[in-house]
Amino acid sequence: MTDHQDPDRCLDGYAHILAEVAVTGRRLTRDELASRRAPGEQAAEAGRGLRELVSAHLTAARTAWPGPAGSADRALAAVQQAVDAFAEGYERAQRLAVRQEEAARREFIEDLLYGRSDLGRLAERAERFGLRLSHAHAVAVAEGPAAYGEGDPVARQVERALIARFGDRNILLTTKDGRLLCVAPGHQDDILAHFAHQVHAATGGGRVAIGRPQAGAGGVVQSYEEALNTLELAARLDLDDPVLRAADLLVYPVLTRDRQAMADLVLHTLGPLTTARGGAEPLLGTLTAYFACGCVAAEAARRLTLSVRALTYRLERIHKLTGANPADPAHRYLLQTAVIGARLLDWPAREL
C-alpha cells in the first residue's frame, strides 16, 4: 500500500495542530491549511469516502483534545454523530445523483444511436451532454480483444486521455455492445484520431473505424452505422489496418449494392477454382495476397510462406482453371473484383 493510501497518513500532524490551537486560540496558518488539503486530495485519489475521513478526524480530535478527561468528549461525540449522519445523507444523495445521471446518459445514447425520440427534444437533451446536433458529427467505433462496458478501466483510461487534451466539451464517450464509441464534431478530426491512438494503446491492438461526418441527429446514426459496417468489412476482407475510415472504403458498399450481380461475377470468374485439389480457398488466398502486395510475386510468396516457384505454379494453375491470367493487366481487374466479392459474400464457405 502506498503512502497516500495509508489510513493514518491523512492525520499526520493533525493532533499537533489541535494542541497548539486549543492553547493559543489562533486560526490555522496558510501552511497548516495546505498540510490538510494535500492528504485530502490524496485520499480522494485513493477512492476513500468523505464520511470515513470526517469520522477519522473527529475521532482523532476526541483522542487528542487537551484538558481534563471528558472535558469536551461528550460534546465532540455528539458532533461526530451529527457530522457522520450528515455525511451519510450527502453520500446517499450523491450516489443517487450519479445513478440518475448514468441512466439519463444511457437513455440518451440509446435514443441517439437508434434514431428514436422527437428530434427537437433529442437536440435539447444533447446539449446537456456537450453535443450540438445542428452541427455535423462523426462517430468512431472501437473494438478490442474483450467487451468493454461503462466504468471499464480501458474506457476510463481513454476518456482521461481525451479530456486531458481536449476537455470534455463537444465530445461524447460511451460504450455500446462491448465496443467503445466516440462522438465528436465533424470538423475536429484530430479528436477521433487521438481517440483511435489511445484505444489502440489501451486495448493492446484494438481496431477503430471512423464514419464520415454527417449533420443532425440522423447524421450521428448514419456515421455510427458506417463505422460499424466498416468494422464488418475489415473482418471479412482481413484488413489489418488499426484505423479504418469509411470514406476510404466506399468502393466496397458499391460493389455489393447489387448482390446478385456480384454473386454471378464470383461464380462465373472463380467458380472453376472449386475443382482444384484442396478446393478454392488456397487459390483464393493466393490471389488475395498477390493483389494485396501490388502483384509482386516475391512479396506475395513471403506473406504466404511459399517459395516464389510454388507461388508461380499456383498463379499458372489459376490461369488454367479460370482462363484469366493474374499477371496480365487486362485480366487483373476482373479477378481482383471477383476476389473482393468473394470475401464480402463469404464465398466459398457460403453457397451463393
Backbone hydrogen bonds in HBPLUS format (Angstrom, degrees):
<---DONOR---> <-ACCEPTOR-->    atom                        ^
c    i                          cat <-CA-CA->   ^        H-A-AA   ^      H-
h    n   atom  resd res      DA  || num        DHA   H-A  angle D-A-AA Bond
n    s   type  num  typ     dist DA aas  dist angle  dist       angle   num
A0005-GLN N   A0002-THR O   3.05 MM   3  5.43 155.8  2.11 110.9 118.6     1
A0006-ASP N   A0003-ASP O   3.04 MM   3  5.26 160.5  2.08 110.3 116.6     2
A0009-ARG N   A0006-ASP O   3.01 MM   3  5.20 146.8  2.12 108.7 118.9     3
A0011-LEU N   A0008-ASP O   3.09 MM   3  5.51 157.2  2.14 111.1 118.3     4
A0012-ASP N   A0009-ARG O   3.21 MM   3  5.48 170.3  2.22 113.0 115.8     5
A0014-TYR N   A0011-LEU O   2.97 MM   3  5.29 163.3  2.00 130.4 134.4     6
A0017-ILE N   A0013-GLY O   3.18 MM   4  6.42 155.3  2.24 146.3 152.5     7
A0018-LEU N   A0014-TYR O   3.04 MM   4  6.36 160.3  2.08 153.5 158.7     8
A0019-ALA N   A0015-ALA O   2.99 MM   4  6.23 159.8  2.03 148.8 154.1     9
A0020-GLU N   A0016-HIS O   3.14 MM   4  6.41 162.0  2.18 150.0 153.6    10
A0021-VAL N   A0017-ILE O   3.00 MM   4  6.17 169.1  2.01 156.2 159.3    11
A0022-ALA N   A0018-LEU O   2.88 MM   4  5.97 158.4  1.93 151.9 157.6    12
A0023-VAL N   A0019-ALA O   3.30 MM   4  6.46 146.8  2.42 139.7 147.2    13
A0024-THR N   A0020-GLU O   2.97 MM   4  6.14 170.1  1.98 157.7 160.5    14
A0025-GLY N   A0021-VAL O   2.64 MM   4  4.98 147.3  1.75 134.5 144.4    15
A0033-LEU N   A0029-THR O   2.97 MM   4  6.28 156.7  2.03 152.1 158.0    16
A0034-ALA N   A0030-ARG O   2.97 MM   4  6.21 156.7  2.02 146.3 153.1    17
A0035-SER N   A0031-ASP O   2.89 MM   4  6.12 142.7  2.03 140.4 151.1    18
A0036-ARG N   A0033-LEU O   3.06 MM   3  5.20 141.0  2.22  98.8 110.2    19
A0037-ARG N   A0033-LEU O   2.99 MM   4  6.34 146.7  2.10 147.9 157.6    20
A0038-ALA N   A0034-ALA O   3.17 MM   4  6.27 170.1  2.18 154.5 155.0    21
A0040-GLY N   A0037-ARG O   2.96 MM   3  4.99 118.1  2.36  96.6 113.5    22
A0041-GLU N   A0037-ARG O   2.90 MM   4  6.26 153.9  1.97 159.9 166.9    23
A0042-GLN N   A0038-ALA O   3.02 MM   4  6.32 160.6  2.05 152.1 157.9    24
A0043-ALA N   A0039-PRO O   2.85 MM   4  5.95 152.5  1.92 142.0 149.1    25
A0044-ALA N   A0040-GLY O   3.04 MM   4  6.25 154.6  2.10 144.7 151.3    26
A0045-GLU N   A0041-GLU O   2.99 MM   4  6.25 158.1  2.04 148.8 154.6    27
A0046-ALA N   A0042-GLN O   3.01 MM   4  6.23 137.3  2.20 137.6 149.2    28
A0048-ARG N   A0043-ALA O   3.09 MM   5  5.58 167.0  2.10 157.5 153.5    29
A0047-GLY N   A0044-ALA O   2.97 MM   3  5.08 155.4  2.04 102.9 110.8    30
A0053-LEU N   A0049-GLY O   3.26 MM   4  6.54 157.0  2.31 147.2 153.3    31
A0054-VAL N   A0050-LEU O   2.93 MM   4  6.16 164.6  1.95 161.3 164.6    32
A0055-SER N   A0051-ARG O   3.06 MM   4  6.18 164.4  2.08 148.0 152.6    33
A0056-ALA N   A0052-GLU O   3.01 MM   4  6.20 151.0  2.10 141.5 149.4    34
A0057-HIS N   A0053-LEU O   3.07 MM   4  6.36 152.7  2.14 147.0 153.4    35
A0058-LEU N   A0054-VAL O   3.00 MM   4  6.30 158.1  2.05 152.6 158.6    36
A0059-THR N   A0055-SER O   2.92 MM   4  6.10 157.4  1.97 149.4 155.8    37
A0060-ALA N   A0056-ALA O   3.01 MM   4  6.16 156.9  2.06 141.9 148.3    38
A0061-ALA N   A0057-HIS O   2.91 MM   4  6.14 146.6  2.03 140.8 150.3    39
A0062-ARG N   A0058-LEU O   2.99 MM   4  6.29 156.6  2.04 148.4 153.6    40
A0063-THR N   A0059-THR O   3.03 MM   4  6.28 152.9  2.10 146.2 153.8    41
A0064-ALA N   A0060-ALA O   2.90 MM   4  6.01 158.3  1.95 149.7 155.2    42
A0065-TRP N   A0061-ALA O   2.96 MM   4  5.66 117.8  2.36 140.6 151.6    43
A0071-SER N   A0068-PRO O   3.03 MM   3  5.48 159.8  2.08 137.5 136.4    44
A0076-LEU N   A0072-ALA O   2.91 MM   4  6.09 166.6  1.93 158.1 162.5    45
A0077-ALA N   A0073-ASP O   2.75 MM   4  5.89 148.9  1.84 148.9 158.4    46
A0078-ALA N   A0074-ARG O   3.02 MM   4  6.28 154.9  2.09 144.4 150.0    47
A0079-VAL N   A0075-ALA O   2.94 MM   4  6.27 156.3  1.99 147.1 154.2    48
A0080-GLN N   A0076-LEU O   2.81 MM   4  6.01 157.1  1.86 147.2 153.4    49
A0081-GLN N   A0077-ALA O   3.01 MM   4  6.30 157.0  2.07 147.0 152.3    50
A0082-ALA N   A0078-ALA O   2.93 MM   4  6.16 163.6  1.95 151.6 156.2    51
A0083-VAL N   A0079-VAL O   2.85 MM   4  6.01 170.4  1.86 158.0 160.6    52
A0084-ASP N   A0080-GLN O   2.90 MM   4  5.94 154.0  1.97 144.0 151.8    53
A0085-ALA N   A0081-GLN O   2.96 MM   4  6.19 160.2  2.00 149.0 153.5    54
A0086-PHE N   A0082-ALA O   2.92 MM   4  6.17 158.4  1.97 148.6 155.2    55
A0087-ALA N   A0083-VAL O   2.82 MM   4  6.02 162.3  1.86 150.7 155.2    56
A0088-GLU N   A0084-ASP O   2.89 MM   4  6.08 149.7  1.98 144.3 153.1    57
A0089-GLY N   A0085-ALA O   3.03 MM   4  6.31 161.5  2.07 150.5 154.0    58
A0090-TYR N   A0086-PHE O   2.94 MM   4  6.20 155.5  2.00 147.1 154.7    59
A0091-GLU N   A0087-ALA O   2.88 MM   4  6.07 165.6  1.90 152.6 155.2    60
A0092-ARG N   A0088-GLU O   2.91 MM   4  6.10 154.7  1.98 147.2 154.7    61
A0093-ALA N   A0089-GLY O   2.99 MM   4  6.17 164.1  2.01 150.1 153.6    62
A0094-GLN N   A0090-TYR O   2.90 MM   4  6.10 150.2  1.99 144.5 153.9    63
A0095-ARG N   A0091-GLU O   2.88 MM   4  6.09 157.6  1.93 149.3 154.0    64
A0096-LEU N   A0092-ARG O   3.04 MM   4  6.28 158.6  2.08 146.6 152.6    65
A0097-ALA N   A0093-ALA O   2.88 MM   4  6.08 157.2  1.94 146.3 152.7    66
A0098-VAL N   A0094-GLN O   2.97 MM   4  6.20 154.9  2.04 147.0 153.5    67
A0099-ARG N   A0095-ARG O   2.95 MM   4  6.22 160.7  1.99 148.9 153.9    68
A0100-GLN N   A0096-LEU O   2.87 MM   4  6.12 158.8  1.92 151.5 157.5    69
A0101-GLU N   A0097-ALA O   2.89 MM   4  6.04 156.2  1.95 145.9 152.6    70
A0102-GLU N   A0098-VAL O   2.90 MM   4  6.10 159.5  1.94 150.2 155.8    71
A0103-ALA N   A0099-ARG O   2.91 MM   4  6.11 156.1  1.97 145.8 152.4    72
A0104-ALA N   A0100-GLN O   2.91 MM   4  6.11 159.4  1.95 147.9 153.4    73
A0105-ARG N   A0101-GLU O   2.91 MM   4  6.05 156.8  1.96 147.1 153.8    74
A0106-ARG N   A0102-GLU O   2.89 MM   4  6.04 159.6  1.94 147.5 153.0    75
A0107-GLU N   A0103-ALA O   2.93 MM   4  6.09 159.3  1.97 147.1 152.9    76
A0108-PHE N   A0104-ALA O   2.95 MM   4  6.09 156.6  2.00 143.7 150.3    77
A0109-ILE N   A0105-ARG O   2.96 MM   4  6.18 161.9  1.99 149.7 154.4    78
A0110-GLU N   A0106-ARG O   2.99 MM   4  6.20 161.9  2.02 149.5 154.2    79
A0111-ASP N   A0107-GLU O   2.98 MM   4  6.18 163.8  2.01 149.1 153.6    80
A0112-LEU N   A0108-PHE O   2.78 MM   4  5.95 156.2  1.83 150.8 158.5    81
A0113-LEU N   A0109-ILE O   2.91 MM   4  6.02 171.0  1.91 155.6 157.0    82
A0114-TYR N   A0110-GLU O   3.06 MM   4  6.00 134.8  2.27 141.0 151.5    83
A0115-GLY N   A0111-ASP O   2.97 MM   4  5.71 109.9  2.48 133.2 146.0    84
A0116-ARG N   A0111-ASP O   2.86 MM   5  4.62 135.4  2.06 135.8 143.1    85
A0115-GLY N   A0112-LEU O   3.40 MM   3  5.25 155.1  2.47  94.4 101.5    86
A0122-LEU N   A0118-ASP O   2.80 MM   4  6.00 156.3  1.85 155.3 163.5    87
A0123-ALA N   A0119-LEU O   2.91 MM   4  6.08 151.5  1.99 144.8 151.5    88
A0124-GLU N   A0120-GLY O   3.15 MM   4  6.46 152.0  2.23 144.0 151.0    89
A0125-ARG N   A0121-ARG O   3.00 MM   4  6.30 162.6  2.03 152.3 156.5    90
A0126-ALA N   A0122-LEU O   2.87 MM   4  6.03 145.6  1.99 142.9 153.2    91
A0127-GLU N   A0123-ALA O   3.36 MM   4  6.65 144.8  2.49 143.1 148.8    92
A0128-ARG N   A0125-ARG O   3.10 MM   3  5.46 134.4  2.32 105.1 116.8    93
A0129-PHE N   A0126-ALA O   2.90 MM   3  5.31 139.9  2.06 107.6 119.1    94
A0131-LEU N   A0126-ALA O   3.01 MM   5  5.08 167.9  2.02 134.3 130.6    95
A0130-GLY N   A0127-GLU O   3.12 MM   3  4.92 165.7  2.14 103.5 105.0    96
A0135-HIS N   A0132-ARG O   2.98 MM   3  5.85 165.1  2.00 124.9 129.7    97
A0186-GLY N   A0136-ALA O   2.77 MM  50  5.07 169.6  1.78 126.2 123.4    98
A0137-HIS N   A0214-GLN O   2.79 MM  77  5.51 157.5  1.84 152.3 147.7    99
A0214-GLN N   A0137-HIS O   2.88 MM  77  5.51 160.3  1.92 143.2 144.3   100
A0138-ALA N   A0184-ALA O   2.94 MM  46  5.68 161.6  1.98 165.0 171.0   101
A0184-ALA N   A0138-ALA O   3.07 MM  46  5.68 167.5  2.09 163.6 167.2   102
A0211-GLY N   A0139-VAL O   2.88 MM  72  5.47 172.3  1.88 165.9 163.5   103
A0140-ALA N   A0182-CYS O   2.91 MM  42  5.20 162.2  1.94 149.9 155.8   104
A0182-CYS N   A0140-ALA O   2.97 MM  42  5.20 148.9  2.07 149.1 154.1   105
A0141-VAL N   A0209-ALA O   2.85 MM  68  5.39 161.3  1.89 159.3 164.3   106
A0209-ALA N   A0141-VAL O   2.88 MM  68  5.39 164.1  1.90 154.5 158.1   107
A0142-ALA N   A0180-LEU O   2.79 MM  38  5.02 163.4  1.82 153.7 157.4   108
A0180-LEU N   A0142-ALA O   2.97 MM  38  5.02 153.9  2.03 142.3 148.2   109
A0143-GLU N   A0207-ARG O   2.97 MM  64  5.62 159.5  2.01 161.6 167.4   110
A0207-ARG N   A0143-GLU O   2.93 MM  64  5.62 148.5  2.04 171.0 168.4   111
A0148-TYR N   A0178-GLY O   2.96 MM  30  4.49 160.4  2.00 100.7 107.1   112
A0152-ASP N   A0149-GLY O   3.00 MM   3  5.44 154.8  2.06 137.4 137.0   113
A0156-ARG N   A0152-ASP O   2.94 MM   4  6.24 161.5  1.97 161.4 167.3   114
A0157-GLN N   A0153-PRO O   2.90 MM   4  6.04 154.2  1.97 144.9 152.1   115
A0158-VAL N   A0154-VAL O   3.03 MM   4  6.26 164.4  2.05 154.1 157.1   116
A0159-GLU N   A0155-ALA O   2.97 MM   4  6.11 160.0  2.01 146.7 152.9   117
A0160-ARG N   A0156-ARG O   2.90 MM   4  6.07 162.5  1.93 150.4 154.6   118
A0161-ALA N   A0157-GLN O   3.13 MM   4  6.33 157.1  2.19 144.3 150.3   119
A0162-LEU N   A0158-VAL O   3.06 MM   4  6.36 155.8  2.12 151.0 156.8   120
A0163-ILE N   A0159-GLU O   2.95 MM   4  6.12 168.0  1.96 157.8 161.1   121
A0164-ALA N   A0160-ARG O   2.92 MM   4  5.96 155.4  1.98 145.7 152.7   122
A0165-ARG N   A0162-LEU O   3.17 MM   3  5.27 128.6  2.45  95.3 108.3   123
A0166-PHE N   A0162-LEU O   2.74 MM   4  5.80 170.5  1.75 161.6 164.8   124
A0167-GLY N   A0163-ILE O   2.81 MM   4  4.18 143.5  1.95 116.7 123.1   125
A0172-LEU N   A0183-VAL O   2.99 MM  11  5.05 163.6  2.01 146.9 151.5   126
A0183-VAL N   A0172-LEU O   2.86 MM  11  5.05 162.4  1.90 146.7 152.8   127
A0174-THR N   A0181-LEU O   3.10 MM   7  5.27 160.7  2.13 140.1 143.3   128
A0181-LEU N   A0174-THR O   2.82 MM   7  5.27 166.5  1.83 153.9 150.4   129
A0176-LYS N   A0179-ARG O   2.92 MM   3  5.31 152.4  2.00 141.4 150.2   130
A0179-ARG N   A0176-LYS O   2.91 MM   3  5.31 163.7  1.94 117.0 122.4   131
A0188-GLN N   A0185-PRO O   3.06 MM   3  5.52 162.4  2.09 115.6 121.2   132
A0191-ILE N   A0188-GLN O   3.13 MM   3  5.85 151.6  2.21 116.1 122.5   133
A0193-ALA N   A0189-ASP O   2.97 MM   4  6.21 154.8  2.04 152.3 160.4   134
A0194-HIS N   A0190-ASP O   2.97 MM   4  6.02 154.3  2.04 137.7 144.1   135
A0195-PHE N   A0191-ILE O   2.86 MM   4  6.12 153.4  1.93 146.2 154.8   136
A0196-ALA N   A0192-LEU O   2.89 MM   4  6.08 160.0  1.93 144.6 149.3   137
A0197-HIS N   A0193-ALA O   3.02 MM   4  6.30 155.6  2.08 143.8 150.3   138
A0198-GLN N   A0194-HIS O   2.91 MM   4  6.13 163.8  1.93 153.5 157.4   139
A0199-VAL N   A0195-PHE O   2.90 MM   4  6.09 161.8  1.94 155.4 160.5   140
A0200-HIS N   A0196-ALA O   2.97 MM   4  6.09 164.3  2.00 148.7 153.1   141
A0201-ALA N   A0197-HIS O   3.15 MM   4  6.38 152.9  2.23 143.8 150.5   142
A0202-ALA N   A0198-GLN O   2.82 MM   4  5.97 163.5  1.84 151.9 157.1   143
A0203-THR N   A0199-VAL O   2.88 MM   4  5.82 155.4  1.95 154.8 158.4   144
A0205-GLY N   A0200-HIS O   2.86 MM   5  4.73 151.4  1.95 145.0 150.3   145
A0208-VAL N   A0242-PRO O   2.86 MM  34  6.20 164.0  1.88 160.5 164.9   146
A0244-LEU N   A0208-VAL O   2.85 MM  36  6.26 162.0  1.88 158.7 164.9   147
A0210-ILE N   A0244-LEU O   2.83 MM  34  6.29 151.8  1.91 157.1 166.6   148
A0246-ALA N   A0210-ILE O   2.91 MM  36  6.07 173.5  1.91 157.9 159.1   149
A0219-GLY N   A0216-GLY O   2.98 MM   3  4.98 126.8  2.27  93.3 108.2   150
A0220-VAL N   A0216-GLY O   3.27 MM   4  6.75 140.1  2.44 145.3 154.3   151
A0220-VAL N   A0217-ALA O   3.19 MM   3  5.38 129.3  2.46 100.2 111.9   152
A0221-VAL N   A0217-ALA O   3.45 MM   4  6.86 158.3  2.50 147.2 151.6   153
A0222-GLN N   A0218-GLY O   2.97 MM   4  6.23 158.0  2.01 145.6 152.1   154
A0223-SER N   A0219-GLY O   2.88 MM   4  6.04 162.4  1.91 149.7 153.9   155
A0224-TYR N   A0220-VAL O   2.93 MM   4  6.07 157.7  1.98 147.1 153.8   156
A0225-GLU N   A0221-VAL O   2.90 MM   4  6.15 160.8  1.93 152.6 157.3   157
A0226-GLU N   A0222-GLN O   2.94 MM   4  6.14 150.8  2.02 145.0 153.4   158
A0227-ALA N   A0223-SER O   3.01 MM   4  6.27 154.9  2.07 146.1 152.3   159
A0228-LEU N   A0224-TYR O   3.01 MM   4  6.35 158.2  2.06 149.4 155.3   160
A0229-ASN N   A0225-GLU O   2.89 MM   4  6.08 164.2  1.92 149.6 153.9   161
A0230-THR N   A0226-GLU O   2.90 MM   4  6.07 144.9  2.03 143.1 153.1   162
A0231-LEU N   A0227-ALA O   3.07 MM   4  6.40 150.9  2.16 147.3 153.9   163
A0232-GLU N   A0228-LEU O   3.08 MM   4  6.43 155.2  2.15 148.6 155.5   164
A0233-LEU N   A0229-ASN O   2.88 MM   4  6.13 156.4  1.94 146.6 153.1   165
A0234-ALA N   A0230-THR O   2.92 MM   4  6.12 158.0  1.97 147.0 152.9   166
A0235-ALA N   A0231-LEU O   3.10 MM   4  6.37 152.0  2.18 144.4 150.9   167
A0236-ARG N   A0232-GLU O   3.06 MM   4  6.35 159.1  2.11 149.8 155.2   168
A0237-LEU N   A0233-LEU O   2.84 MM   4  5.99 157.2  1.90 156.3 162.5   169
A0238-ASP N   A0234-ALA O   2.96 MM   4  5.68 108.4  2.48 133.8 147.3   170
A0239-LEU N   A0234-ALA O   2.99 MM   5  4.86 150.3  2.08 137.4 143.8   171
A0248-ASP N   A0245-ARG O   2.95 MM   3  5.45 142.7  2.09 111.7 121.8   172
A0249-LEU N   A0246-ALA O   3.07 MM   3  5.23 152.9  2.14 105.8 114.2   173
A0252-TYR N   A0249-LEU O   3.15 MM   3  5.93 148.2  2.26 119.1 125.4   174
A0255-LEU N   A0251-VAL O   2.97 MM   4  6.24 151.3  2.06 146.4 154.1   175
A0256-THR N   A0252-TYR O   3.17 MM   4  6.45 146.1  2.29 148.7 157.1   176
A0257-ARG N   A0254-VAL O   3.29 MM   3  5.19 162.2  2.33 101.0 106.3   177
A0262-MET N   A0258-ASP O   3.09 MM   4  6.40 158.9  2.13 153.9 160.2   178
A0263-ALA N   A0259-ARG O   2.84 MM   4  6.07 159.3  1.88 152.1 158.2   179
A0264-ASP N   A0260-GLN O   2.90 MM   4  6.15 157.5  1.95 149.5 155.3   180
A0265-LEU N   A0261-ALA O   3.02 MM   4  6.29 154.6  2.09 144.2 150.9   181
A0266-VAL N   A0262-MET O   2.93 MM   4  6.21 163.1  1.96 155.0 159.0   182
A0267-LEU N   A0263-ALA O   2.99 MM   4  6.18 172.2  1.99 154.8 156.6   183
A0268-HIS N   A0264-ASP O   2.87 MM   4  5.90 160.4  1.91 147.7 154.0   184
A0269-THR N   A0265-LEU O   2.87 MM   4  5.84 161.5  1.91 148.4 153.9   185
A0270-LEU N   A0266-VAL O   2.76 MM   4  5.47 157.0  1.81 146.7 154.4   186
A0271-GLY N   A0267-LEU O   2.98 MM   4  4.39 133.0  2.21 109.5 119.0   187
A0273-LEU N   A0270-LEU O   2.89 MM   3  5.61 155.1  1.95 124.6 132.2   188
A0274-THR N   A0271-GLY O   3.06 MM   3  5.91 166.8  2.08 127.6 131.0   189
A0275-THR N   A0272-PRO O   3.15 MM   3  5.81 164.7  2.17 117.0 121.6   190
A0276-ALA N   A0273-LEU O   3.11 MM   3  5.51 164.0  2.14 112.3 117.4   191
A0279-GLY N   A0276-ALA O   2.91 MM   3  5.19 154.7  1.98 133.1 131.9   192
A0284-LEU N   A0280-ALA O   2.84 MM   4  5.96 154.5  1.90 159.1 167.4   193
A0285-GLY N   A0281-GLU O   2.84 MM   4  6.02 157.7  1.88 155.7 161.0   194
A0286-THR N   A0282-PRO O   3.02 MM   4  6.24 143.1  2.16 136.2 146.4   195
A0287-LEU N   A0283-LEU O   3.04 MM   4  6.36 157.1  2.09 147.2 151.6   196
A0288-THR N   A0284-LEU O   2.98 MM   4  6.24 157.7  2.03 147.9 154.4   197
A0289-ALA N   A0285-GLY O   3.05 MM   4  6.24 166.6  2.07 149.9 152.1   198
A0290-TYR N   A0286-THR O   2.94 MM   4  6.05 157.2  2.00 147.4 154.7   199
A0291-PHE N   A0287-LEU O   2.93 MM   4  6.07 165.3  1.95 155.0 157.1   200
A0292-ALA N   A0288-THR O   2.96 MM   4  6.01 150.7  2.05 143.5 152.6   201
A0293-CYS N   A0289-ALA O   3.25 MM   4  6.38 140.5  2.42 143.9 150.3   202
A0295-CYS N   A0290-TYR O   2.77 MM   5  4.90 142.9  1.91 163.3 162.3   203
A0294-GLY N   A0291-PHE O   3.20 MM   3  5.26 158.8  2.25 112.1 111.0   204
A0300-ALA N   A0296-VAL O   2.99 MM   4  6.21 162.5  2.02 158.0 163.8   205
A0301-ALA N   A0297-ALA O   2.85 MM   4  6.03 157.8  1.90 153.3 159.2   206
A0302-ARG N   A0298-ALA O   3.04 MM   4  6.30 151.5  2.12 141.4 149.0   207
A0303-ARG N   A0299-GLU O   3.01 MM   4  6.30 159.7  2.05 150.8 155.4   208
A0304-LEU N   A0300-ALA O   3.06 MM   4  6.25 145.6  2.19 143.4 152.7   209
A0306-LEU N   A0301-ALA O   2.82 MM   5  4.82 172.0  1.82 145.1 147.5   210
A0305-THR N   A0302-ARG O   3.12 MM   3  4.90 156.2  2.18  98.8 106.0   211
A0311-LEU N   A0307-SER O   2.98 MM   4  6.32 157.4  2.03 152.2 158.6   212
A0312-THR N   A0308-VAL O   2.89 MM   4  6.07 162.1  1.92 149.2 154.2   213
A0313-TYR N   A0309-ARG O   2.98 MM   4  6.23 151.4  2.07 144.1 151.8   214
A0314-ARG N   A0310-ALA O   3.07 MM   4  6.38 155.3  2.14 144.8 150.8   215
A0315-LEU N   A0311-LEU O   2.96 MM   4  6.32 159.6  2.00 155.6 161.0   216
A0316-GLU N   A0312-THR O   2.97 MM   4  6.20 154.8  2.03 147.7 154.5   217
A0317-ARG N   A0313-TYR O   2.90 MM   4  6.15 148.3  2.00 145.5 154.9   218
A0318-ILE N   A0314-ARG O   2.90 MM   4  6.21 154.1  1.97 150.8 157.4   219
A0319-HIS N   A0315-LEU O   3.00 MM   4  6.25 158.4  2.05 145.5 151.1   220
A0320-LYS N   A0316-GLU O   2.96 MM   4  6.19 157.3  2.02 146.0 151.8   221
A0321-LEU N   A0317-ARG O   2.98 MM   4  6.21 158.1  2.02 149.5 154.9   222
A0322-THR N   A0318-ILE O   2.90 MM   4  5.93 168.0  1.91 156.9 160.3   223
A0323-GLY N   A0319-HIS O   2.79 MM   4  5.09 143.0  1.92 133.9 143.5   224
A0328-ASP N   A0325-ASN O   3.02 MM   3  5.33 159.8  2.06 113.4 119.9   225
A0331-HIS N   A0328-ASP O   2.89 MM   3  5.46 143.1  2.03 117.9 127.8   226
A0332-ARG N   A0328-ASP O   2.96 MM   4  5.98 135.9  2.16 149.7 162.1   227
A0335-LEU N   A0331-HIS O   3.14 MM   4  6.43 168.8  2.15 160.3 163.1   228
A0336-GLN N   A0332-ARG O   2.83 MM   4  5.96 166.7  1.85 156.9 161.1   229
A0337-THR N   A0333-TYR O   2.93 MM   4  5.99 162.9  1.96 149.7 154.2   230
A0338-ALA N   A0334-LEU O   3.06 MM   4  6.22 157.2  2.11 145.0 151.6   231
A0339-VAL N   A0335-LEU O   2.85 MM   4  6.09 151.3  1.93 149.4 157.6   232
A0340-ILE N   A0336-GLN O   2.97 MM   4  6.23 161.4  2.01 149.7 154.1   233
A0341-GLY N   A0337-THR O   2.92 MM   4  6.15 160.8  1.96 147.3 153.0   234
A0342-ALA N   A0338-ALA O   2.87 MM   4  6.09 148.5  1.97 143.2 151.8   235
A0343-ARG N   A0339-VAL O   3.07 MM   4  6.38 155.6  2.13 149.2 154.7   236
A0344-LEU N   A0340-ILE O   2.96 MM   4  6.23 162.2  1.99 154.2 159.4   237
A0345-LEU N   A0341-GLY O   2.91 MM   4  6.01 149.4  2.01 146.9 154.8   238
A0347-TRP N   A0342-ALA O   2.81 MM   5  4.81 161.9  1.84 145.8 149.0   239
A0346-ASP N   A0343-ARG O   3.25 MM   3  4.97 156.9  2.30  96.0 102.7   240
A0350-ARG N   A0346-ASP O   2.76 MM   4  5.65 146.5  1.87 149.4 159.1   241
